[in-house]
């Protein structure tokens, strides 16, 4: 089984767990000062798995047993199509993208949407 990597938060936190904006948690994050960034979204860990040979596209959570809510799964299928992945990763045969799915009913991710 492929192990889902830990994603560090951008900022350090004080003793009350409050974000100290501008004080990076890792030295390598200093390289992103020119970007527009925010704290990691509190949602559901998502993996997009795409193999070119044989052709295979799948969406999974942090573990293979995780159940992805139907609304999120439909959105993933809309955003990550074989055509889009083929165009983006022309030279690659085995792609795994890691991210965070959020929305109403997923952790506290509902606070990020307007509905």
Secondary structure, 3 states (H helix, E strand, C coil): CCCCCCCCCCEEECCCCCEEEEEECCHHHHHHCCCCCCCCCCCEEEEEEEECCCCEEEEECCCCCCCCCHHHHHHHHHHCCHHHHHHHCCCCCEEEEEEEECECCECCHHHHCCC
